[in-house]
Amino acid sequence: MRLWVDRLTTFATLCPDVNPNAQTQRIGDVEVCHWRDDFPDVQPSDIPDVVIEAFACELPATYVAAMSRRELPPKWINLEYLSAESWVEGCHKLPSPTSGLPLTKHFFFPGVTPLTGGLIRERGLLEARAAFDEAAAERFLASLGISPRAEQELFVSLFCYENPQLPALLQCWEEGGEPLRLLVTAGAAATQVQEWFGHPFETGTSMQRGNLTAHALPFLSHDDYDRLLWTCDINFVRGEDSFVRAQWAQRPFVWQIYPQEDNAHRVKLEAFLIRYLEGCDTKVSLTQFWNAWNTQSTPSAEAQSAWLSLMADRQNLDRHARVWAGRLDRAGDLANNLVCFARELQ
């Protein structure tokens, strides 16, 4: 497999084995190439059997031209963004002929139903999750310098964009009836928590106010981020990748979808909630809190009251998170589904 990446510095943060200054390198079984603005000339012999155009990256014109000159045209797949909207099932795997070229692009949509491409799930993930017990959670917390869970203490992970509702929620946790340990990821979440406490909140430090204790986490590897999700009672996630990992974690979670103009993101949020809450006994409280958390307007007491209602339904939330992960598993995983689809194409 050859992977073209435009931002190797960012990639190196996620994968420390990457050399951000190398034009080409091999990481495991994957050849990683730097996608520069001055994309190198490509010959038809350089084109592989399958070309995956991921997340609207738009292939360079020279690359597409070389694809069209290949004796046997490659199988061209446009790997789209994840959405639970109903139209995705109808567009999944549809062909899109290319004007003036002997090429056909096919759309492939990640999704949460068997009529889509499924979600990313590497081999062994569910087995690793099943083997992660309380002792493993304590060892993971100790590796971060965090003491084990006390009786009746709630553990919450926080990974979010800047959110106007967060200060009100922090106050709610400070004044809550049970101790809450907030494990805060590096970035926007840590910055907002620092502003709320009014003190420096550097990696490895902790701050406490009332019943709320916050820990500033280092940047975590993918494996350690999974362990964080498995350890906590409820996880706040954002965007797409952490959103997917939270679903496989089999823990209750709250999703902050990336805000778009004209509130287009609210349609996607509602579509997922409809899918996710089928057969769930916590529809009202979870919907209210997710909607409050994704409101970009002036903060209000709505998020606080919705949180209290959500916590009253914790047992149902725990049960549903496990049921949902089982449903996702039946749809297969995205990578394997992609391979099977590529083999189907003529």
Secondary structure, 3 states (H helix, E strand, C coil): CEEEECCHHHHHHHCCCCCCCCCEEEECCEEEEECCCCCCCCCHHHCCCEEEEECCCCCCHHHHHHHHHCCCCCEEEEECCCCCCCHHHHHCCCEEECCCCCCEEEEECCCCCCCCCCECCCCCHHHHHHHCCHHHHHHHHHHCCCCCCCCCCEEEEECCCCCCCHHHHHHHHHCCCCCEEEEECCCHHHHHHHHHHCCCCCCCCEEEECCEEEEECCCCCHHHHHHHHHHCCEEEEECCHHHHHHHHCCCCEEEECCCCHHHHHHHHHHHHHHHHCCCCCCHHHHHHHHHHHCCCCCCCCHHHHHHHHHHHCHHHHHHHHHHHHHHHHHCCEHHHHHHHHHHHCC
